[in-house]
Each structure stands twice: as structure tokens, then as C-alpha cells.
Amino acid sequence: MVNRKALDPDGGPMAAYGARLRRLREERGWTQEELAARTGYSSKHISGIEIGSRPSTLRFSGAVDMAFGLAGTGQSFDRECRQVRHSVLLEGFPEYVHQERRAVELRLFEIGIIPGLLQTPEYAQALAAGSVARGSVTEGQAAERLAFLAERQQILERERPPMLFAVMDESCIRHLVGGPAVMAAQLDRLVEFAERPYTVIQVAPFAIGERRSLNRPATLATLPDRSVLSYAESQAQGNLERESGAVASMLTLYHQLVAESLSQADTVAVIREARKGMP
């Protein structure tokens, strides 16, 4: 036990996977050698995964699920491994999603499309179909992406969901996705979200022009200890920022954007106006 390495489950998806593996093993009173015997893997292999120095695989996760009796359940390591290793997600995004699940507050800004957490299944399906048509992803990858989004959206259905502040550029509600019927249902969904006690929705209108402080999508996540992380994406990868100065700068820009955006009441009125004439 002298060389036992402390684990940080908040260090990212791989770290969280390894920490949970160790916790469940120790809850059962098993050594690494005993888990190795039950899974067919070496104790060195298990140690590497627990400390996050070795990536897991679906095969290993399946063996662990059989040992722990988790196969086919919502707590399976197979399910967690698929999220950690998700091939169709932008590099850096799985690490953000790990923090998103822990957040007590989320602040979002989106341009062009409705934020993922607020999308209807039909709207998300239309976006995925567009990606398939362009050859960006396969049909199988699109299906995985949709399943992953549906899992993310469950955080808003908790008994105590995170407080969600969502600012959308006006293009989000003007950009027709999936045809009039799909878009109408999506706009109705936004109005429904605006009525929830834990959700605030605002539109940043075209009229603010150069006063729009953010020119790319961005997210700020407040964690239970009140620390704040920022996440933004480029074409190639996502970047999760923890450095306080950079996060404070992003938070300032976000608040400036909120000040220029429509109130929630005016936002709902604009959404309803955009909804007119649709099925």
C-alpha cells in the first residue's frame, strides 16, 4: 500500500473510469490480482487502467462488467467506455461532457443551430442526416452521436438539474432545419424550456451587430465547489480551459453578451413570431 497512487476522478473521463474501477473492486474486497483472475487480464493491466496510464477497451469493459454483475445495466463499464472512446466526438469534448454532468450551472452560447441540450430528437436527427449526406460521418456514427446526445440531455430531467442559461444568436431560430414541421416542434420546445424554473433562454438579435461580444460558440460550467470551466471549439478540436484568468475573460464576455440580448419574455415573443406559418 506504500506505493498506492491517489486517484483524481475529476481529471477526465479516463481518470473517472479508473477511479470507479478501483472503488468497485475495493468495495468487494478484491485485490488487483483477484480481479485479474476474474477477468482474464493481468494485475499490471488493471493497475494501469485504474491510475489512468492505460486506456480501457470495450473487451476489457465487458470482462469487468461480467465480474461485477453490471452487464447490460445503465452503470456498465461498457457504456462508460463507449463514451470515453467515442470516435465521432470532437477531440476534447468527452472531457467537457464529464464536467457537464457534475455542473450546477451551465452558460451556453450558440450560433446557427439550437444548442444540443435543447434540441428535439427530430431536429438532432435532421442535423445528423445532413452530416451523413455530406460524408462527414457514417450512418452508424450518426446513430452513436444521437444516442450520446440523448444521454447528455438527461441532466436536464434530474430532480435537481443544473441551472441552464442559454443565449442563442438569432440565426439559431431563423435557420430552418429539417423542414417546417421539425422546426416548428423545435421552437415549441424552446418555449417549453423557457417555462422551466431552472432554464433561462435569451436570443442575441441580429440588431446588436458589432456589440455581440462572442463570435463563436462557448460554454461555461460552474462545478459544485463554485469553480468555473470554459469550453470552446475550433474546427479541429475542443478546448476545456481551467486557468482562472482565461475563464474570467470568457465569463466577462458572456455577461456582456447577456446584457445586449433580449429578455426571456422578449425572446419567447420572437420565437413565437418565427413559429408563425409553420405546421
Backbone hydrogen bonds, N-H to C=O, Kabsch-Sander energy under -0.5 kcal/mol:
donor,donor_aa,acceptor,acceptor_aa,energy
4,R,1,M,-1.3
11,G,8,D,-2.2
16,A,12,G,-2.5
17,Y,13,P,-2.4
18,G,14,M,-2.5
19,A,15,A,-2.6
20,R,16,A,-2.2
21,L,17,Y,-2.2
22,R,18,G,-2.3
23,R,19,A,-2.4
24,L,20,R,-2.6
25,R,21,L,-2.1
26,E,22,R,-2.8
27,E,23,R,-2.2
28,R,24,L,-1.1
28,R,25,R,-0.6
29,G,26,E,-1.1
30,W,25,R,-2.2
35,L,31,T,-2.2
36,A,32,Q,-2.3
37,A,33,E,-2.1
38,R,34,E,-1.5
39,T,35,L,-1.3
40,G,36,A,-2.3
41,Y,36,A,-0.8
46,I,42,S,-2.0
47,S,43,S,-2.4
48,G,44,K,-2.1
49,I,45,H,-1.8
50,E,46,I,-2.4
51,I,47,S,-2.0
52,G,49,I,-0.8
53,S,48,G,-1.8
54,R,48,G,-1.6
61,S,57,T,-2.6
62,G,58,L,-2.3
63,A,59,R,-1.9
64,V,60,F,-2.5
65,D,61,S,-2.5
66,M,62,G,-1.9
67,A,63,A,-1.9
68,F,64,V,-2.6
69,G,65,D,-1.2
70,L,65,D,-2.5
71,A,65,D,-0.9
73,T,70,L,-2.1
76,S,73,T,-1.4
80,E,76,S,-1.5
81,C,77,F,-2.9
82,R,78,D,-2.0
83,Q,79,R,-1.4
84,V,80,E,-2.4
85,R,81,C,-2.8
86,H,83,Q,-0.8
89,L,86,H,-0.9
91,E,236,A,-0.5
93,F,90,L,-2.5
96,Y,92,G,-1.4
97,V,93,F,-2.6
98,H,94,P,-1.9
99,Q,95,E,-1.3
100,E,96,Y,-2.6
101,R,97,V,-1.9
102,R,98,H,-0.5
102,R,99,Q,-0.8
103,A,99,Q,-1.1
103,A,100,E,-0.5
104,V,222,T,-3.1
105,E,222,T,-1.4
106,L,163,M,-3.0
107,R,220,L,-2.7
108,L,165,F,-3.1
109,F,218,A,-2.1
110,E,167,V,-1.7
113,I,111,I,-0.7
118,L,115,P,-1.9
119,Q,116,G,-1.4
124,A,120,T,-2.5
125,Q,121,P,-2.3
126,A,122,E,-2.0
127,L,123,Y,-2.0
128,A,124,A,-2.4
129,A,125,Q,-2.7
130,G,126,A,-1.8
131,S,127,L,-1.8
132,V,128,A,-2.1
133,A,129,A,-2.5
134,R,130,G,-1.7
135,G,132,V,-1.3
136,S,131,S,-2.2
137,V,131,S,-0.9
142,A,138,T,-2.4
143,A,139,E,-2.2
144,E,140,G,-2.0
145,R,141,Q,-2.5
146,L,142,A,-2.2
147,A,143,A,-2.2
148,F,144,E,-2.4
149,L,145,R,-2.2
150,A,146,L,-2.3
151,E,147,A,-1.8
152,R,148,F,-2.1
153,Q,149,L,-2.4
154,Q,150,A,-0.6
154,Q,151,E,-1.0
155,I,152,R,-1.8
156,L,153,Q,-1.6
157,E,154,Q,-1.5
158,R,155,I,-0.7
163,M,104,V,-2.7
164,L,198,Y,-3.2
165,F,106,L,-3.1
165,F,163,M,-0.5
166,A,164,L,-0.6
166,A,200,V,-3.1
167,V,108,L,-2.8
167,V,165,F,-0.5
168,M,166,A,-0.5
168,M,202,Q,-2.8
169,D,110,E,-2.8
170,E,204,A,-2.1
172,C,169,D,-2.4
173,I,170,E,-1.0
174,R,170,E,-1.2
175,H,171,S,-2.3
176,L,174,R,-0.7
183,M,179,G,-2.4
184,A,180,P,-2.6
185,A,181,A,-2.0
186,Q,182,V,-1.8
187,L,183,M,-2.6
188,D,184,A,-2.3
189,R,185,A,-1.9
190,L,186,Q,-1.8
191,V,187,L,-1.9
192,E,188,D,-2.1
193,F,189,R,-2.3
194,A,190,L,-2.1
195,E,191,V,-0.8
195,E,192,E,-0.8
196,R,193,F,-1.7
199,T,196,R,-1.1
200,V,164,L,-2.9
202,Q,166,A,-2.7
204,A,168,M,-3.0
208,I,205,P,-1.7
209,G,206,F,-1.9
211,R,208,I,-2.6
212,R,209,G,-1.7
213,S,211,R,-0.7
218,A,109,F,-1.8
219,T,231,Y,-2.3
220,L,107,R,-2.6
221,A,229,L,-2.7
222,T,105,E,-2.8
223,L,221,A,-0.6
223,L,227,S,-2.9
226,R,223,L,-2.6
229,L,221,A,-2.6
230,S,241,E,-2.1
231,Y,219,T,-2.9
232,A,239,N,-1.7
233,E,217,P,-0.6
234,S,237,Q,-3.0
238,G,91,E,-3.8
239,N,232,A,-2.9
241,E,230,S,-3.4
241,E,239,N,-0.6
247,V,243,E,-2.3
248,A,244,S,-2.6
249,S,245,G,-1.9
250,M,246,A,-2.0
251,L,247,V,-2.6
252,T,248,A,-2.1
253,L,249,S,-2.0
254,Y,250,M,-2.2
255,H,251,L,-2.4
256,Q,252,T,-2.1
257,L,253,L,-1.9
258,V,254,Y,-2.5
259,A,255,H,-2.0
260,E,256,Q,-1.1
260,E,257,L,-0.5
261,S,257,L,-1.0
261,S,258,V,-0.7
262,L,203,V,-2.8
267,T,263,S,-2.6
268,V,264,Q,-2.6
269,A,265,A,-1.8
270,V,266,D,-2.1
271,I,267,T,-2.6
272,R,268,V,-2.5
273,E,269,A,-1.9
274,A,270,V,-2.2
275,R,271,I,-1.6
276,K,272,R,-0.8
276,K,273,E,-0.7
278,M,275,R,-1.8
